[in-house]
Amino acid sequence: MDRIEKSIDIGTIVRTQRKNLGLTQVEAAGLCGVGVRFWSELENGKETLHLGKVLSVLLRLGIDLKAKVRL
């Protein structure tokens, strides 16, 4: 996936990486220091999640998030 246009795009990336790591949602949430409800909402693309927590999860899962200015 090249572009992230919606929160569900991040959720899809997180779900894919979690499964690649062989983790359940419960295990992944514990590893990343967030609740299972937060994890589920993240994977389902909830738009109002705390950005700091989302970035922390991405970091702990080894997912780089980059931004660039469109020309």
Secondary structure, DSSP 8 states (H G I E B T S, - for coil): -----SHHHHHHHHHHHHHHTT--HHHHHHHHT--HHHHHHHHTT-TTS-HHHHHHHHHHHT---------
